[in-house]
């Protein structure tokens, strides 16, 4: 090949490329007397100019529109556009003059590489093409008013109803890049922040301005294509009509039940729109990259159908599509492509077209940055959480010896042997020991007991959630695989149905497997209907799918890709005011190793699994003392952003005493800038003890809670507790708690009262105790969980936990047990009348919730005030009420 002459390169490579286009270029040689006014779709060899002969001169409808500079195949083409420029300046018969250039479209090629430059705009730079333009493409481009289109964008500000400020900024950044002549740009916006809605608005403006007429919206899942079609159909334009009423919207074939709008039937794109694009065509086409790849290059089964989650695009066919079929390509979720082959197909498909290219992603990856050159706008998870558009997460680590250490089978052990091809099961008795590493679990061997216990752990948390909120949390479980006959996903579905006991429809599998009937309909049901509540998937729901009500995400599969990890977590970040969602929970079933592995990712402020255990006042003091200041400002803003989701109207009134209009959400959003602008004034407010107390104990909106009845099973789960900068196991955490109690029995008055002066027990002492413990990382909820894990005691009360730490033989009891015992001791040797016994029942119920009783409670607490309050209580107990209250508090603490 290196010996091929330039003449041979022209004949074998360049001529054939020009003649194989649709329509083809007719190739002729220049001769005296040639009437160029009659030339159309003609490439003239050795066309003379004042600066020498051009290798090829391209004529369309009598106009000299293009010059091709040809070199032999062994010569790089990138640096030979200078000759084409020289010929353009010497072309006396060119159709215009652009800063001394007479011919607008210039090419340099060695028969394999093609470089192109449109010289009409000084900002334009050369770009590589996959093929030559057709004569139709040159004629359309020559008569397009790009300057007018760009001027429209500049003169018309982004004013589309429903756009958030950051979405407007993203649109403006893309439009500015286009006006500067940039042909590729990347928008990085956190999952759940409305990339699709923003993009539909972006596309509308580009169509309206005529910056683009033919637009390809490229996705890599049919479910995402359906989601995009819904977004276009529901978008209201500034004129008050639907997007699809102003511009044509096309897609690939969907089932009726794939779409949510019963009255919307997306149109299929006519093949002629791809094969013979016309300037009159103005439309958006939504397609999967798999389908478009087939249209361009033919079927490649090795890539298209190797994944368990691949969509079936077998009805697609290869088409003869010119490179100018689209003016603009938007690639959604362009971070996808976890293998070199997948990345190559993305690149080949996108690079085939000579179009402006915009990538959308939540997680920029090296391959997406290479495809789209630079991030022109970025909106991160941290920003979205701070601004109140996303929620963050808590984490639970689930321990499994098998998951972490593998399986060891002994000689003589009975096993089932399954043929993956047929599903036929046989039974065998091992003749020798066998060992399987952890990475072989669910690939070579499965241990049903392991999976069942993990599911039971999830159930214990889900049931606790149900008791607190009145509903089971929408749960997304990522299984290892969905292989025929040995499907981990199927096993998890079966076990969830068994353990949760809520019926078949409560738990569903949604994967790309042929065994899943109508997966897009199932996704729609997961999003919009009460059931399913639990969905098991592998990859299909790992990206792009919008289901705001998800509250639990369960990671049962090993992950090494940071992008995939962040995308999976992104399924839970969306707001859902209908269920008062303040956060979601991630269950790391690999002993917390995933969270540890990805703790330094830039997309989430990841740490080891933990609750919000650092008291707000501690965070504020860290900021005040400039201790890891930026981090603590971020954490404080996140904490405060949760308040508006829980607060009542009374809370707004109370906050209005400190901040304008009581708008704690706006206060949290602007907190970093307020601290930077006026540190002293802002810290004075934040350090105000009354304000700090309000931040923690603000009036909550009324929620429905059920009484907890079942204990959490800690057999196969482990919680890590943070104390300062250290993360401790439950037993070590309780040892630290014991040490604190024993070291402070004489220093902390509340502890001393519990241990040795129970007659002084009252509400103020309880509050002081809780506050002091929170300041040392020992809040009551976490202490209860630690005691449950270590001592298997459910909901131990704070008094018994302190007593037990001070003296190990003191029993751990629940609040109900403590109060029942105290009231029994109160009744010993006393005769109460019928009305007094009723009031003692009211007191018992109050104590079970509050552990103390004050005289003021009789007027403040509804359980008493509805019966006549303090006045009535004094009459019922005559003159002995104060003494009775004192005795009750003593018996509670004793």
Secondary structure, 3 states (H helix, E strand, C coil): CCCCCHHHHHHHHHHHHHHCCCCCCEEEECCCCCCHHHCCCEEEEEECCCCCCEEEEEEECCEEEEEEEECCCCCCCCCCHHHHHHHHHCCCCCCCCECCECCCEEEEECCCCEEEEECCCCCCCCEEECCCCCHHHHHHHHCCCHHHHHHHHHHCCCCCCCCCHHHHHHHHHHHHHHHCCCCEEEEEECCCCCHHHHHHHHHHHHHHCCCCCEEEEEECCHHHHHHHHHHHHHCECCCCCEHHHHCEEEECCCCHHHCCCCCCCCEECCHHHHHCCCCCCCEEEEEEHHHHHHHHHCCCHHHHCCCCCCCCCCCCCCCCCCCCCCCEEEECCCCCCCCHHHHHHHHHHHHHCCCEEEEEECCCCHHHHHHHCCEEEEECHHHHHHHCCECCEEEEECCCHHHHHCEEECCCCEEEEECCCCCCEEEEECCCCEEECHHHECCCECCHHHHHHHHHHHHHHHHHHHHHHCCCCEEEEECCCCCCCCCHHHHHHHHHHHHHCCCCCCEEECCCCCCCCCHHHHHHHHHHCCCCCEEEECCCCCCCCCCCCEEEEEECCCCCCHHHHHHHHHHHCECCHHHCCCCEEEEECCCCHHHHHCCCCCCCCCCCCCCCCCCHHHHHHHHHCCCCHHHHHHHHHHHHHHHHHHECHHHHHHHCCCCHHHCHHHHHHHHHHHHHHCHHHHHHHHCCHHHHHHHHHCCECCCCCCCCCCCCCCCCCECCEEECCEEECHHHHHHHHHHHHHHCCCCCHHHHHHHHCHHHCCHHHHHHHHHHHHHCCCCHHHHHHHHHHHHCCCCECHHHHHHHHHCCCCCCCEHHHHHHHHHHHHHCCCCCCHHHHHHHHHHHHHHHHHCCCCCCHHHHCHHHHCCCHHHHHHHHCCCCHHHHHHHHHHHHHC
